[in-house]
């Protein structure tokens, strides 16, 4: 069983370590089984592909998965990396919030 991930599809994230450190992007896809996420414009690989009936050949840039531990959610208030917490609102709804500013992320 994989761990509960605090990053979801559509979140704005910052890379905190690795070759793309400091870059920002949006999560396109999350792969919970591997603890990885695909972020637009981050961890780009250049693939040499053969021409097929459906696709033209050549060198194609492709977004590759990156470890979730190398990503941090972007604070909605100041855009800096933040950790994520959970809290229950008055109506009983459970939401994520940025620990840096206390701002609610979704909800």
Buried (B, 14 or more C-beta within 10 A) or exposed (E): EEEEBBBBEEBBBBBEEEEBEEBBBBBBEBEEEEBBBBBEEBBEEEEEEEEEEEEEEEEEEEBEBBEBEBBBBBBBEEEEBBEBEEEEEEEEEEEBBBEBEEEEBEE
